[in-house]
């Protein structure tokens, strides 16, 4: 328990730490985003605060290599850095005034910066719920026979890691048996329809070029919770196959793909 006589020293240390935070952007990466709904107990007291949770990976030079959650609160000001599993112990012992400050504290202090929660800070859940963003790692499943005889080779699928920029543009990579490349757009391809890899609201488009193909495959679907589903497009028409992408949640080895410039404040 913090004793009152120590409060001035703690406030001084807290102020010094805040002044030490750099103004330049850090090199941390955002590997996923999730939306957390507010929850109350039987007496109406808030037990979980509404927030957007960003999964931050501190893997650049000079950072601690950890993975942390940054809570951006929706019904009040403040940003909180949490080490997964230590839901009642915010890093730095307080909320921060900006996303950047909270992420810097996580990447600098890490678990060593976790302290006891103040009584006014509601506990956090063990796991975020869902994300309105396409950034993250997804398991792709289709009923497309692009690999050859389905009886022998099965259906095409893979793992897609997406980065989302502030304007909704998507980039990233895919691991699949076709050795595909994720493209920014279908410009220059004979079967292109003028689309880009991007998220616009709940509509997500991902453009892929399988190795050795002179055409592109376009996945266009709707993001709903932790699933994107829709139709596979190839050669100017809807293919006779569809796809589903399921988000890999924390604990399922999220890829280290999204730079901190990803949509921190975007929602379009």
N, C-alpha and C positions, 0 to 999 in steps of 0.2 A: 504494500500500500504506500502511496506517495504521501509523505508528511508535509504539513503546511509550511514548515520552516524551510523546506527545500524548494518551495515553489519559485521564489525569485531566481534562483540559480538555474532551474529548469527552463523558465521563461527566457532567460538570457541565452542559454544554450540553444533553445528552439529558434530564437531570433537570429542567432549567428549562423545556424544551419540554413535558414531561409535565405539569408544574404549571400551565402556561399553557393547557392544554386546558380548554375550558369544560364545565360540568356540564349546561348546557341543551342540548336536542336541536337539531341542525343542520337546515337546510332542504334538504339534499341529497335526491335522489330515487333509488329503486331501480328500474331499468328491466328487470331480468331476473335470474333465479337459475339456477345450473347446479351439478350434482354432479360432482365429479372423483374418480375412483377412484385408489387407490394403485397405483404401478408400481415395479417393481424391475428392476435389471439382472441379467446372467447370474451375478453374484457375490452376489446377494441384497441389495445395497445399495439403499436407497430413492432413486429418482430423481424421483418425483412423489408428493407427499403427498395423502392423502385429505382432501377439503375440500368445503365449500359455497362457491361463488363467486357473489358479488353484483355486478352491474353497476351502478355508482353514477354518476349524472350530477350534476355540481356546477353547477347553472344558476341558483341563486338570487343575490340581491343580496349582494355581498361575497365570492362564491365565484369560482373561476377559470374556470368554464365548461367544464372538461374532463370526460372520461368515464374512469373507473378501475374496476379489479377489486379487490374486498375478499375475501380468502381467510379463511374461518372454518374452522380445522383441526378435524378430527373425532377424531384419535387423540392429540392433545396440546393444550395451551392455546396461545392466541395468535391474533392477527388480523394479516394483512399487506395493505398497500396496494400495488398494482402499476399502473403505467401500461402499457396494452397495447403489446406489442412490446419492452418492457424487462423481460423475464421474470426476469432475474437481478439486478435492481436495485430492491429494495424501497424505497418512499418512506419517508424518515426513517432508512433504514439499519438498520431493526430491525423486529421484530414488536411489536404493541401489545397491551395487556391487555383491550381491549374493541373491539367493532365500531365504536362511536361514535368512539373515539380514532383508529382507523385511517381512517375516513371523513373525519374532520375534518382529519387530516394530508394526505390526498389533495386535499381541496378547498381547503386553505390553501397547502400547499407545491407540489403538482402535480409536474410533471416535474423541476422544480428541486430537489425533495427526494429524487430517486433517487440512490442511492449504490451503490458496489460491494458485491456480495453477500459475506457472511461464508462461510467454507468449510463451516460446519455447516448452511447453508441450502440444501436441494435446489432445483434449478432448476424453474421452472414451465413447463407446456406452452404452446404457442402459442395454444391455444383451448380453452375449457371443453367438456365433453362433453354432459351433459343435465341437466335440472332436474326436481325433483319438484314444482315449483310452477307454477301457471297464469299467474302474473304475466309479462308480456312482450308482444311483438307477434306476431300470428299471421296467416297467410294462410288465409282461409276458402274452401273449394271445396265445392259441393253438386251434386246432380243434380236440384235443385228448379227447376221452370219458372215461378217467381214473376214473372219479368220479362215474360212473354207467350209468344208463339210461339217455341219453342226454336230453330227453324231460323233465325229472324230475329234473336233477341236473346240466344241462348245461355242458360246456366244461371246462377242467382243465386250470387254470391260476393262477396268483399271482403277488407278488412284490419281485424282486430280488435285493439285495444290494451287490455290488461287490467291493472288494479291489484288487488292482493290485500291485504286487511286482515288483522290478526292473528287474527281469528276465522274466516277463510276466505271472507268476503264479497268478491264481485268487483264492480268498477265499471270504467268506462272508456268507450271510444267505438268506433264502427265506421264505416268508409268503404265504402259500397256504393251501387249504382244505385237502391236503394229508399229511400235517405236515412233509414236506420233509426236509432233511438235505443236505446242499451243501458240497460236498466232494472234497478233493484235487485231487483224482484220482480214477479210477475204479479198482485198484489193489485189489485182494482178492475176487472180486465179480464174480460169475459164468458166468455172461453174459458180463463181461468186455471185452473191445477191446484194452486195453493198452493205453487209453487216460488219460490225466490230465486236470483239469480245468485250462485253460490258454488262453492267447491271443498271436497269432503269426501273425504279420502283420494285415491283416483285418479279419483273421479267429479266431473265438471265440468259445471255447468249455466250457460248464458248465455241471458238473456231479451232479446228484441229486439222493438221496435215499428216496423215500416215506416211511413214518413210517409203519413198519410191513412188508414191501416188502423184499424179499430175492434177489432182483435184483436192478440195477440202471437204471436211465433214463438219456440219454446223449443228450444235446442240442448242435448241431454243426451248426454254421451259419456264415454269413458274416456281418461284421460291415460296415455300410454305413451311414455317417452322424450321426443322432440320432436314428438309427434303427439297430437292429441285427435280421436277419431272416434266417431260414434254416429248417432242418429236425430233428424230434425227433427220436432217435435211442433207440431200446429196444430189447434185446435178439438177438444180432448179426446181425440184419437186420434193414433196414430203416422201421420205422413204417409207417402206412398209415395215418400219420398226420404230420403237420408242425407247426412251431411256429414263433412268431414275438415278439420282445422286443423293447419297445419304451422308450427312455431315459426321466426321469423326470427332467425337467429343473429347474434352480434356481427359488425359489418362490413356488415350489411344494414339499416342505419339504424334501430336500435331506437328506439321512441317514448319520449318523456320523460314517462312516465305514473304511475309508482309512487312514492308518498311513502315516506320512510324508515321510517314506522310499519308498512309492510308486514311481514309475518311474519318478523321477524329470528330469533326463536327457535321459531316454531310448527312443529309437525309432528303433524298429527292424522289 
